[in-house]
Amino acid sequence: MSVQQTPSADPLASYPEFGLSCLYDDDDDPSEVTLFPGEEMSTTEWVTADVDSAVSLDELR
């Protein structure tokens, strides 16, 4: 007997969604963006990334 899984149309559908907020180090010429949880508790309180390395969430989905 073999089992085949049909791939989901949305591969990210099984992952949880998070309410995140962000701040930039400089509104006029940002070099870093810091993400932090909105209203929910999180294991990681914040994550900072270089703006040139950051990827828009729209590009991820």
C-alpha positions as YAML, in Angstrom:
chain: A
units: angstrom
residues:
- id: 1
  name: MET
  ca: [0.00, 0.00, 0.00]
- id: 2
  name: SER
  ca: [1.34, 3.43, -0.87]
- id: 3
  name: VAL
  ca: [0.30, 6.79, 0.49]
- id: 4
  name: GLN
  ca: [0.46, 9.99, -1.52]
- id: 5
  name: GLN
  ca: [-0.09, 13.46, -0.16]
- id: 6
  name: THR
  ca: [-1.65, 16.04, -2.41]
- id: 7
  name: PRO
  ca: [0.30, 19.29, -2.12]
- id: 8
  name: SER
  ca: [-1.71, 22.17, -0.69]
- id: 9
  name: ALA
  ca: [-2.37, 25.17, -2.92]
- id: 10
  name: ASP
  ca: [-0.92, 27.33, -0.14]
- id: 11
  name: PRO
  ca: [2.14, 25.69, 1.46]
- id: 12
  name: LEU
  ca: [2.14, 28.27, 4.29]
- id: 13
  name: ALA
  ca: [-1.50, 27.58, 5.26]
- id: 14
  name: SER
  ca: [-0.46, 25.13, 7.99]
- id: 15
  name: TYR
  ca: [1.82, 27.66, 9.74]
- id: 16
  name: PRO
  ca: [0.54, 30.06, 12.41]
- id: 17
  name: GLU
  ca: [0.18, 33.77, 11.71]
- id: 18
  name: PHE
  ca: [1.69, 36.37, 14.02]
- id: 19
  name: GLY
  ca: [0.75, 39.98, 14.68]
- id: 20
  name: LEU
  ca: [4.05, 41.83, 14.33]
- id: 21
  name: SER
  ca: [4.94, 45.50, 14.54]
- id: 22
  name: CYS
  ca: [8.09, 47.15, 13.25]
- id: 23
  name: LEU
  ca: [10.21, 50.24, 13.78]
- id: 24
  name: TYR
  ca: [13.07, 51.71, 11.74]
- id: 25
  name: ASP
  ca: [16.24, 53.21, 13.21]
- id: 26
  name: ASP
  ca: [15.77, 56.32, 11.02]
- id: 27
  name: ASP
  ca: [12.45, 57.14, 9.31]
- id: 28
  name: ASP
  ca: [14.14, 59.20, 6.56]
- id: 29
  name: ASP
  ca: [17.00, 56.82, 5.70]
- id: 30
  name: PRO
  ca: [16.55, 53.48, 7.52]
- id: 31
  name: SER
  ca: [19.46, 51.06, 7.79]
- id: 32
  name: GLU
  ca: [17.84, 48.65, 10.27]
- id: 33
  name: VAL
  ca: [14.32, 47.40, 10.86]
- id: 34
  name: THR
  ca: [13.27, 45.86, 14.18]
- id: 35
  name: LEU
  ca: [10.31, 43.49, 14.37]
- id: 36
  name: PHE
  ca: [8.55, 42.79, 17.64]
- id: 37
  name: PRO
  ca: [5.35, 41.02, 18.68]
- id: 38
  name: GLY
  ca: [2.13, 43.00, 18.55]
- id: 39
  name: GLU
  ca: [-0.19, 42.02, 21.39]
- id: 40
  name: GLU
  ca: [0.77, 38.35, 21.70]
- id: 41
  name: MET
  ca: [3.59, 36.94, 23.82]
- id: 42
  name: SER
  ca: [6.56, 35.56, 21.93]
- id: 43
  name: THR
  ca: [9.68, 33.57, 22.81]
- id: 44
  name: THR
  ca: [11.74, 36.13, 20.93]
- id: 45
  name: GLU
  ca: [10.98, 39.65, 22.04]
- id: 46
  name: TRP
  ca: [12.50, 41.34, 18.97]
- id: 47
  name: VAL
  ca: [14.52, 40.70, 15.81]
- id: 48
  name: THR
  ca: [16.64, 43.35, 14.10]
- id: 49
  name: ALA
  ca: [17.78, 43.03, 10.47]
- id: 50
  name: ASP
  ca: [19.79, 45.13, 8.10]
- id: 51
  name: VAL
  ca: [17.33, 46.81, 5.70]
- id: 52
  name: ASP
  ca: [19.24, 45.56, 2.63]
- id: 53
  name: SER
  ca: [18.81, 41.96, 3.89]
- id: 54
  name: ALA
  ca: [15.17, 42.25, 4.96]
- id: 55
  name: VAL
  ca: [12.44, 40.81, 2.71]
- id: 56
  name: SER
  ca: [8.89, 42.12, 2.48]
- id: 57
  name: LEU
  ca: [6.24, 39.76, 3.85]
- id: 58
  name: ASP
  ca: [4.37, 40.21, 0.56]
- id: 59
  name: GLU
  ca: [7.37, 38.63, -1.19]
- id: 60
  name: LEU
  ca: [7.34, 35.66, 1.21]
- id: 61
  name: ARG
  ca: [3.71, 34.80, 0.68]
...
